[in-house]
Amino acid sequence: MLALIGTTEAAKSNESSKTFLQPQRLTLSFVTVCERIEGLKPINQAVAFSISVKQVCCFTAFNPVPEETQIYHRWYHRDYLVTQIRLSVHPPRWSTYSMIQLRESDKGPWRVDIVDKEGNILGVVRFSITD
C-alpha cells in the first residue's frame, strides 16, 4: 500500500506556476493634444496653444484593442462639456483623433476625457488656450 502525505516540491512549484489568461481589455497606450495630424502623427504637441492656431486635435492610440468597439472624446472647457465625439477602434491596435475649431471665447482651461462605451474613463489630457 502506497500513501502520499503532503506535497512534493515539484507539485508545489507546478501549482504556483499556473496562470489563468485574463481577457484583454481595451488599453489607452498614448494620448496627446496637438495642432494638427499629418499621416496619423500628432504635430506640435503642447499643453498650451495660442488661439491663433484656430484648431486643436486630441490624438489617442490603443494597444491592445481586443474587439471592434467605440470610444468617446469628451471635450470640456472650464469643466463644462462642449462636445462628445464618438470614434471607432479596431483590433489589434488603433490610433484615432478628434479636433475642435477654436473661437475667441475658447480661451482658458480645457480637458479631454477618453471614455469607453460603458462610460469608463480610460484617460484624461489637459491643456489651455491662450492669446
N, C-alpha and C positions, 0 to 999 in steps of 0.2 A: 504494500500500500504506500502510495506516494502522497505527501501533503505539502503544499506550499504555504509557508507562513510569511507574511509581509510581501514586499515587492522588491524586485531586483533593481539595481541602479539603471539598467538598460530600460526597464519598464517605466521607471520614473522619468527618465530622460525622454522617452518616446511620448509619454503622456503630456509633458510640459511643452513639447515642440509642436503639438497640434495647433494649427492656426485655422481659424474659420474665416473664409473670404467674406468680407463685408461688401455689400453692394456699393458701387461707385456713386458718389454724389457730384452734382454739378459744382465745380470749383472755379471761383474767380481767381485767375492767376496774375492779372495785371489790370490796373485802371489808372488813367491819367486824363487831364484836361489839356487841350492844345488849341492852337489857332486854326489848324486845318488838317485834313487827312490826305496823304498822297500815296498811292499804291498800297493802301491799307496800313500805312505807317503814320503815327502821330507826328506832326511838325510843330515846332516851337512850343513844347510843353512848358507850363509855368503854373504858379499859384496866384498870380495877379496879371490881369490883362487890361490894356487900355481900351476904352470904349471905341476908339478909332479902328480896332481890328474888325468891328462890325459883326463878328460871329465867334462862337467858341464851340468846341466839339468835346464830347466825352467818349473816350476810346476804352473799350473793355476787351479782355482776352480771357477765355475759359479753357481750362485743361485739368481734368477730363470733362467731356460732355458725354455722359452715358447714353442719352437718348435725345432725340429732337424735342425741343421744348421752347418756351418763350421766357424772356426776361423783360424787365422794365427799367428804363432810366427815368427816375423821378427827379425833375429839376425844381429846386427850391430857391427862392430869392427871399432873404430875410425870414426864413423859416415858413414861408407860405408856398404851397405847391403851385407852380406856374404851369407845368405841363408834365404829362407822363407819356413816354414813347415806348411802345411795345416792339420788341425785336426778337427774331428767331435765332436760335443757336442749334448747331448740328454736330453730331459725333464725327470724329473722336475729339477734336478741339476746334474752337471757333473764335474769331475776332469780329467785333462789330462796333458801331458807333452811332451816336445821335448828335445833333447840333441845334443850337438856337441862334437866331438873329438878335443882335443887341440894339436896344434903343437907349436914348439918353436917360430914361427913368430906371434903367437896369443897373446903375452903379450901386456898389455895396457888396455885402457878403452873399455868396451862393454855395450850394452843395448839390451833389447828385447822389441819390441813393440808388444802388443797383440791387434790384429785388427779383426774386424768383416768382414763378406763377402762383405759389402758395402764400406770397407776401413776406417771405423771409428775407431780411436784408443780408445780401452777400458781401457788400462793401459800400463805402462812402468816400467821396472825394470832395474836398472843399477848395474854393478859390474865391477871388474878389475881382470885381470890375471897377476900374478907376478912371480918372480923367485921361 
